[in-house]
């Protein structure tokens, strides 16, 4: 409970209908469990929010990669975004159907395509930025701007550490 005696939503979710705690305190204190539960809620919020504007998080990842790093092969885009190579074709098909990317054969290897962002894709990305900014405001609503920045720094540090370790 908060200092004022008001139960948070997370605390309420950890109680049954009769008010008894259902989740052991040692679980509620585990960062791994909290991260997992927040990830599930974050994914649902982001996926539903992007679906309302006919987009997916992988669309955003590819478009952002193309703007920041320039054209690339499917394999390159897979490495940049973390999208499995087997899934990348489907993502690129969806983006191409919407006119957001263009595929051209690689002049050095005709078996490979080079993906570029289209003018339409360049216009779409800032709109997706705005949608995601609003969704992140909703996700991080209880945190101040300084706390949000600190959370991102800490999560980045953890991810960088574990990425280097693996």
Buried (B, 14 or more C-beta within 10 A) or exposed (E): EEEEEEEEEEBEEBEEEEEEEEBEEEEBEEEEEEEEEEEEEBEEBBEEBBEEEEBBBBBBBBBBBBEEEEBBBBEBBBEBBEBEEEEBEEBBEBBBEBEBBBBEEEEEEEEEBBBBBBEBBEEBBEEBEEBBEEBBEEBBEEEEEEEBEEEEEEEEEEEEEEEEEE
